[in-house]
Amino acid sequence: MAEKADESKVSEQKKKDVMTTSDEDSRDVLLEVQNVTMKFSKFDTGVDSLKELVVRAFKRDLKSRKIEVLKGISFKVHKGEAVALIGRNGAGKSTLLKIIAGTLSPTSGKAIRYGRVTPLLRLGAGFDHNATGRENIFLNAALLGYSKKQIQEKLDDIISFSELGQFIDAPLKTYSSGMISRLGFSIAVNLESEILLIDEVLGVGDVAFHKKCNAKLEELCAKGITFLIVSHNESVKRYAKRAIWIEQGVVREDGNINTVFKHYTELMTGTPTQSIDTVKPSSSNSTNKQ
């Protein structure tokens, strides 16, 4: 009887251990993409205006077909991970990032964010060109959910990093595109949200400022900020240890960035590699954590 009691205690302890591990893993997840599918309607004949769209729809002279860009994408990103999202043009990477950012609703599935997200999808998007650079810092940060006090605490860092100097109090309509990009990038990286979404905007400014941006991202990585970066460039390896390869609307491979980039490069250059069948990640992403 004593032996059975001991076995029962061991069994109960194992259950508790499993539950504790599961709970810790769940708390560690900052981003969860669940079976996301995205379909767009493509019109067979060109429609140049909303008026033409309404008229043709009324006349039933409008033919369209559904294009499935994303086909049941699922993955998790843990706290402190820097993950590269790679794939050929048109694979659906930017669409997926917009869904994660909350600026686009998927046809089905969902993206759950367990922290504040700062998207760098298009630098300068949402800026008021009649307002000054300083005013746009407050406007942009407020849209991301920051209070006036929080913005004030980061204001000097944002202005200093942008290197805009006296132009910070000039209207944005007097800025060059490079100056606007600098301001947008400076706001995003200095607010330090829990999750940073970057869509191929790392070529900001001149060579010196580009180097400064890379150094800042490395600093944020060291602080444990979570990244999801869309890129074709292997230089992203300096931030990311894990890569998710999107091919034909599905996750073809998810794993170590060196391995995934090797397979991706082989396909792009015509070198024989594995079949097009989706390669699913292991049941646990713990090996992908930094």
Protein Blocks (a to p, Z undefined) as FASTA:
>chain_A
ZZmmmmmmmmmmmmmmmmmmmmmmmmmpmbdcehiacdddddfbdcfbfklmmmmmmnop
accddddfbghiacdddehiacddeddehilmmmmmmmmnopaccfbdcdddfbdcdddf
bghihiafkbcfklmmmmmmmmnopafklmmmmmmmmmmmnonmmmlmgcfklpcfklmm
mmmmmmmmmnopabdcdehillgcjfklmmmmmmmmmmmmmnopacddddfbfklmmmpm
bdcddeehiafbgcdfklmmmmmmmmmnopacddfbdcdddfbfklmpZZ
